[in-house]
Every structure is written in structure tokens, then in C-alpha cells.
Amino acid sequence: MKYAEMRFSGSGGQGLGLAGLIAAEAAIAEGYEVCQTQSYGPEARGGSSRTDVIVSRKPILFPNCRHLDFLLAMNQESCSRYAEKVKEDSIILVDSTFVDQIPEGRVYECPLTLKCVEEFGSRIVANVMALGVLAALSRYFKVASWRNAIIQRVPERFRDLNLKAFELGHKAGREILHIEEGRVPVAYDRKLPVPDELKRIRIVKRSRKKGT
């Protein structure tokens, strides 16, 4: 990967700034040039929020994202607003806890917030679970780089929780890849019932019409 534009978007309070910082830290650890910017709505919590991260092997001359390689949308507003900025066949990951109007393209639906509430009793690590899914689907950086970035950026008292959320997301991402490749996910045997977490992951691929 020589160049990528990533956008983490949703509502204030969903930890999108932290998600962007972790992604930037992982990129720096692997020798990339990085530009990270943040934008907030009129309210710090509950208003719109987004964090953009550009990574490149060459100096970054323009600091704004123009053609996204990855979009995380954790609410419907951000999904509707930014989906058209994603390049064809690039990745859109939506939190289906809050997003039900799915755009065209290579879209992955996963109930990030709901899953975190079920697993950890808290929604605050849904952002890091999303990073785990991204790490598996994109393979932008080594898993060790993602983990070390979490350790560097997350306060010590929350590190274990965030690392567990990342692993949960990475597992979900690996299972998505197995489904796409037509293979049996490593998490279960054909003779056993499909686990609930797989039933809650839906892959949607819709080709975009030319001229739209």
C-alpha cells in the first residue's frame, strides 16, 4: 500500500478522533508519512464528527481527503453524506446498529455498537472494534502495529478493554473474508449451528452505475 485516504465518521462521543489517532500511529510505526485532521459539528457530543487520515510513502502535498479508500460510518448521517466520496471497490464499513440505509459499493454491515454492549457492557469501544475489522479487511498495517498503537494512545486503565475490542473486530473481519472467499469460517464447523455473530454480519456488494 503506497497511499490511502481513510475517514472515520459518525457522532461526537463515538471516539472517532481516537480511532484516527490509532490509525495514524500504526502508519507512522511502519514508516509512512501521515496527515491526520479532525472536524466537529456545533456540539462536541452528539453532533457530527469526522477524522481523516492520509498515509503515503511519499510526502503529502494536499492535506484533505478527495477520494476515500476507506470509510467508517457510525451513523446514518455520515453514511449518507460521505459514501459518494469513496472510490469504486474501496471499503465502506457501517455500524448497522445505527445505519439502515445502505449505499452502493463494497459495503460491510456490522452491528459494532450493539456487539460491544453485548460483549463488554459498554459502547465506548465500538470505534476500536471497527479498527479490528478494518485491519482484517484491508491489511494496511501489521496487526502488531495496530496493537502497539492502541497501547500508545489509550489510557492504561482502558487498554485491556480496547485490545479485546480490537480482537473482537479482527475476528469478525477474518470471518467476513472467509465468507467472501467461499470458505468455512474457522470459528465453526459445518455440522454445528452458525454462530450468532456471523448471522449479524452482512456483506452487501452493489456495483455503482456509471454517471452516478
N, C-alpha and C positions, 0 to 999 in steps of 0.2 A: 504494500500500500504506500503510494507516494504522496497522495493528497486526499483529504477528506474534509467535508463540512458536516458538522453534527449540530442538531438543535434539540434541546431538552425543553419542553413547553408544557404549560398547564396553569394551575392556580398558585398564587402566593401561599407559602406554607407547605408545599409539597416537596421541598428540598431540591429544587431544580438547580439552584446555584451550587449546592454541594455536589450534585451529580456531574455538573460541568467541570468543577474543580478536580474531581477524582479522575475524570476522563483526561483532562489536561495533564495531571500529574503522571498518569500512566504513559501518556505520549512522550512527555519530557524524559521519563526514565528510559525510553527506547531511542532517544536521540533525535526526536522530531522538533522542528520549530512549531511553536504553539501560539495561537491568539485566542483568548477567551474573553467574551463580553457578556453582560447581563442587562436585561431590560425588565422593568416592573411597571405594573399598572398603577392607578391612583391609590390603591390600598396595598400595603405590604403583605397582608394576609387576606386571602380571598379574592384579590384582584388578579389580573392576568400577569403571568411571569414567564420569562424565557431566558435561557442561557445558550449562547452559541459558542462552539469550539471548532476552530480550524486547525488542522495539523498538516504539516508539509515537510518534505525532505529538503525543500528549498526555502529561501527567505519569503515570508508572506508579505506581499506588497499591498494587498487590499484587505482590510480587517473585517469586512461584512460578508455574511453568507449570501450567495446568489443562487446556487443550485445544490440543494441538500443531498448528501449521500445517506444520511440517517436522520429520521425524525422520531422523537418520542413525544407522543401526545397524551397527556394525563387528564385532559378534559375535552368536552366536545368543541368548545370554542377554539382551542388551539388546533385541534384536528382539522376543523373546517377552514381555518384561516391559513394554515401553513402546508397542507397536503400538496397543493399545486406547485409548491416550490421544490418538491422532491424530484430528483432525476428519475427517468424511466428505469424500472427494475431495481431501484435502490430501496432501502428498507424503511418501512413505517411500522412502528410498534405503538399500539394503542392500549391504554388501560380500559378494558371493557367494563370495569366497574362503573365508569362514568361516560364512556363513549359508545353510542349505539348506531350512529350514522357513519358508516364506513366508507372511506373514499376509494377511488380506483387505484390500482397499483399493487405492489408487493407488500401486502398489509398483514401483520400478525396481531391477532387479538389475544390478550391475556389479562385476566382479572387481577392485576398486580396488587391493588389496594385490598380487595377482598381476601386474596390469598394471604397477605401479610397479617391481616386481622385474625384470620383463622389459625395461622401458624404461630404467631407471636403475640397476639392480643393487642397489636398496635399497627397503625397505618403509616407511621413515620419512616419506615424503611422500604416503602414501595419504590422509592427512587433508586435505591441501591439494588433491589431485586431487578429493576429494569436494566441496570448496568450488567447484571449477570446474564440476562437474556441477550443483550447486545454483544457481550463478549463471546458467547457461543455462536451467534448467528453471523457476526461479521469477522471475527478473528482478527480484528485490527491490531490488538496487542496481546502479549502473552498473559496467561491467567495470573502468573506470579506478579506481573506488573500491575494488574488491576488490584490484586490483594494488597500489595505494598502501598499502592496509592490510597486505598481505604484506610490502612493503618496510619498513614501520614496525615490524612485530612480529617479523620473522625476522632472526636474526643475519646480518651481512653475508656471511660465508663460505658461508651456505646459501641466499642469496636467489635466485641464478640457478636452482638446482635446484628450489626451491619455485615459482618463477614458471613454469618449464617444466611442472611437475606440474599447476599450475592450468590452463595452456593445454591440456594433455592432457585434463583433466577437462571443460573448457569445450567442447572439440571433441566429446567423447563426448556431452555434453548436447545440443549442437546437432543431432547426428546422431539422437539419440532423438526430438527434436522433429520432425525431417523424417520419421522413420518413422511417428510418430503422425499426422501430417498427410497421410500417403499420398503423400509426395513422395520423389523420389530424393535420398538424401543427397548433399551437394555433394562429398563426398570421393571418389566413384567414379562411373563411367559404367555404364549398364545392360549394355553389351557386355562389360564386364570382370567378373572374379570378385568376389564380395562380400569386402571386406577382413576379416581375422581379427578385428579389434577390434569390428566390427559383429556378427559371429557370437557374440561373447562378451557382448553386451549384450542382456538380455532384459527385455521390458516385460510386467508382469503387472498386469491390472486386474480386480479382483473386487469386485462390489458387496456391501456388508455387509448381512446380514439384519437386519431390524428386530427390536429387542428383544435383540440380542446385543452 
